[in-house]
Amino acid sequence: MADGLSRVLLIVEDDELVRITTAEMLREEGFEVLEAETAAQADTLLASASYLLVDRTLPDRDGLVLARAARGLRPELAIVIASGRELVGNEFVSLLKPFTMAALLQALDRARQAAGG
């Protein structure tokens, strides 16, 4: 996965248990993980990340809106949208919850390739 590229991932997830568990598993896979509970918190951390894993439903903003804004600012950012209800089409790599770590890693690889990495 992404040889020679930064492996800093920002996870934006309002469900604390999901966020902490996913972050720990990603750390075990060699990622440096930044965590945000809201889109507003994510806004302050985006500049430091090379990957964005964002929940579709956040308390302060739709995750898809956050992803679009992030893509506008950082076209090279690898973005995965996670949702427990629906996939988001072809604009971003989508991942249906609950997901396995293998499925998440595959989604991150696809997002990195889609972002040109």
Backbone torsions as a table, in degrees:
resi	resn	phi	psi	omega
1	MET	NA	122.9	167.7
2	ALA	44.8	55.2	179.1
3	ASP	-58.1	132.2	177.1
4	GLY	78.5	-5.9	178.9
5	LEU	-98.6	154.4	177.3
6	SER	-59.3	142.7	178.0
7	ARG	-117.4	49.6	176.2
8	VAL	-97.3	118.6	-176.0
9	LEU	-116.3	130.9	174.0
10	LEU	-100.9	119.4	175.7
11	ILE	-103.5	126.9	179.6
12	VAL	-117.7	105.7	-173.0
13	GLU	-150.7	125.2	-177.9
14	ASP	-82.7	-18.1	176.0
15	ASP	-81.0	108.3	-172.9
16	GLU	-58.4	-43.5	-178.9
17	LEU	-63.0	-44.5	178.3
18	VAL	-62.8	-45.3	-178.4
19	ARG	-62.0	-49.0	-177.4
20	ILE	-65.6	-43.6	-179.2
21	THR	-64.1	-46.6	-180.0
22	THR	-64.4	-42.5	179.1
23	ALA	-60.2	-43.0	-179.8
24	GLU	-64.5	-42.8	178.8
25	MET	-63.8	-39.0	178.6
26	LEU	-67.6	-36.7	176.0
27	ARG	-62.2	-39.3	177.4
28	GLU	-64.1	-23.6	177.7
29	GLU	-89.7	4.1	175.1
30	GLY	96.9	7.4	177.2
31	PHE	-84.6	146.0	163.5
32	GLU	-88.1	127.4	-172.5
33	VAL	-116.9	129.2	171.3
34	LEU	-105.1	142.5	-176.0
35	GLU	-122.2	138.7	174.6
36	ALA	-138.3	142.0	178.9
37	GLU	-93.0	-23.8	-177.0
38	THR	-132.4	164.6	176.0
39	ALA	-64.5	-37.3	178.8
40	ALA	-60.6	-41.9	176.0
41	GLN	-64.7	-39.8	-179.5
42	ALA	-62.4	-38.0	-179.2
43	ASP	-53.9	-35.3	-177.0
44	THR	-80.0	-13.6	-175.5
45	LEU	-110.3	-11.9	-173.7
46	LEU	-55.9	-38.0	-176.2
47	ALA	-62.2	-22.5	-176.3
48	SER	-91.9	-6.5	-171.4
49	ALA	-104.2	150.5	171.2
50	SER	-109.1	-13.1	175.5
51	TYR	-131.1	146.5	174.8
52	LEU	-129.6	121.0	173.3
53	LEU	-113.1	112.2	-172.8
54	VAL	-127.3	134.8	174.9
55	ASP	-70.9	140.0	-179.4
56	ARG	-64.7	-35.1	-175.5
57	THR	-111.7	107.9	178.2
58	LEU	-116.7	158.3	-175.7
59	PRO	-68.2	-27.4	-173.7
60	ASP	-112.8	-9.8	-178.9
61	ARG	-168.3	146.2	175.0
62	ASP	-62.2	133.4	179.7
63	GLY	-59.8	-31.3	178.0
64	LEU	-66.9	-37.4	176.3
65	VAL	-64.6	-43.0	176.9
66	LEU	-61.0	-45.1	-179.0
67	ALA	-62.1	-42.4	179.3
68	ARG	-64.2	-41.7	178.2
69	ALA	-64.6	-42.1	179.3
70	ALA	-63.2	-41.6	179.1
71	ARG	-64.0	-37.6	178.1
72	GLY	-64.5	-36.7	179.6
73	LEU	-82.7	-34.8	-173.2
74	ARG	-135.3	80.4	-176.2
75	PRO	-60.2	-23.2	-178.3
76	GLU	-84.0	-4.5	-177.8
77	LEU	-70.7	128.0	176.8
78	ALA	-82.4	118.9	-171.9
79	ILE	-120.2	130.8	174.2
80	VAL	-123.8	129.8	176.3
81	ILE	-101.5	124.2	177.8
82	ALA	-104.8	136.8	-179.4
83	SER	-145.8	141.3	176.1
84	GLY	-89.0	-6.2	-174.9
85	ARG	-119.0	-40.7	-172.6
86	GLU	-152.0	154.0	172.7
87	LEU	-87.3	162.4	-170.6
88	VAL	-107.6	19.1	178.5
89	GLY	84.4	-152.5	-172.9
90	ASN	-102.2	-0.9	-177.6
91	GLU	-64.8	-39.3	178.1
92	PHE	-134.6	163.0	172.2
93	VAL	-69.6	131.1	-178.5
94	SER	-110.0	150.7	178.6
95	LEU	-140.5	122.2	-178.2
96	LEU	-85.4	130.6	176.6
97	LYS	-85.6	149.4	-8.1
98	PRO	-73.5	150.9	-178.5
99	PHE	-125.9	157.7	175.4
100	THR	-89.0	163.4	176.7
101	MET	-64.0	-37.5	178.2
102	ALA	-60.7	-44.0	179.1
103	ALA	-64.6	-39.5	178.2
104	LEU	-63.9	-45.8	-179.9
105	LEU	-62.5	-39.5	176.6
106	GLN	-63.7	-42.0	178.6
107	ALA	-63.2	-40.8	178.5
108	LEU	-64.8	-39.3	175.8
109	ASP	-61.4	-45.6	179.3
110	ARG	-62.9	-39.9	179.2
111	ALA	-65.8	-39.6	178.7
112	ARG	-63.4	-44.1	178.7
113	GLN	-64.3	-41.9	-179.7
114	ALA	-64.5	-29.7	-179.5
115	ALA	-85.9	1.3	176.8
116	GLY	92.7	13.5	-176.3
117	GLY	-99.4	NA	NA
